[in-house]
Amino acid sequence: MRCRCREGAGKSAGVARLDRMRGFAEYQPGVQRAPARVQVRAAADVDVAAIEDIQRRAGRAVHPEAYRRAVDAPDRRILVAVATETASALVVVGWGQTHHHTVVTDPAPAGHYLGGVTVDPHWRRRGVAGALIQARIEWIAERASEAFYVVNLRNRASIELHRPWSFAEVARAPRLAGTPFEGGVGLLMRAALPLDGVDRTPIRE
């Protein structure tokens, strides 16, 4: 039995390493830190360099031209979270965006989608991602009666992070909203808007 336990532990460790390589945040529901004081605002061209730095520190791909296009796009939103804890400088510690999906090529319907959120690793589990989700949900609610996002089935951290906003699974497929889920299954998640009466206290990311 000891051999089987070690084998299982080895597989779990291998899966965790693979998920980190794919850019998934490690799922640590028991780890919490003091909430950060942040201001969420629309991104500007001057924020692109900070977004690039955060992506690199998080081990994720960098697409500066896509960020610049999103800043000026009228049908989508790119936001940054700025730490206000230090008087000496305002630091961008996270960012997120929305997508307006209009061309249907798979089971994902047209609509407004939450894109990925990236938080500087040093600022994680302090509510920054939750603040970015809330701000984007409010932006979408001014334009639509529902919000969507797609996520890898194995990205448990992201699924739990979005749970306070009443997202529910509506479909599974290897490709959703143009995003292929190689080596995994994609989930299409939906939340009806507005979210009046819903407890949106964010789970620490």
Secondary structure as GFF3:
##gff-version 3
##sequence-region A 1 205
A	DSSP	alpha_helix	2	21	.	.	.	ID=ss1
A	DSSP	beta_strand	38	42	.	.	.	ID=ss2
A	DSSP	three_ten_helix	45	47	.	.	.	ID=ss3
A	DSSP	alpha_helix	48	57	.	.	.	ID=ss4
A	DSSP	alpha_helix	64	72	.	.	.	ID=ss5
A	DSSP	beta_strand	78	83	.	.	.	ID=ss6
A	DSSP	beta_strand	91	101	.	.	.	ID=ss7
A	DSSP	beta_strand	111	119	.	.	.	ID=ss8
A	DSSP	three_ten_helix	121	123	.	.	.	ID=ss9
A	DSSP	alpha_helix	128	141	.	.	.	ID=ss10
A	DSSP	beta_strand	146	152	.	.	.	ID=ss11
A	DSSP	alpha_helix	156	162	.	.	.	ID=ss12
A	DSSP	three_ten_helix	163	165	.	.	.	ID=ss13
A	DSSP	beta_strand	168	173	.	.	.	ID=ss14
A	DSSP	beta_strand	175	176	.	.	.	ID=ss15
A	DSSP	beta_strand	179	180	.	.	.	ID=ss16
A	DSSP	beta_strand	186	192	.	.	.	ID=ss17
###
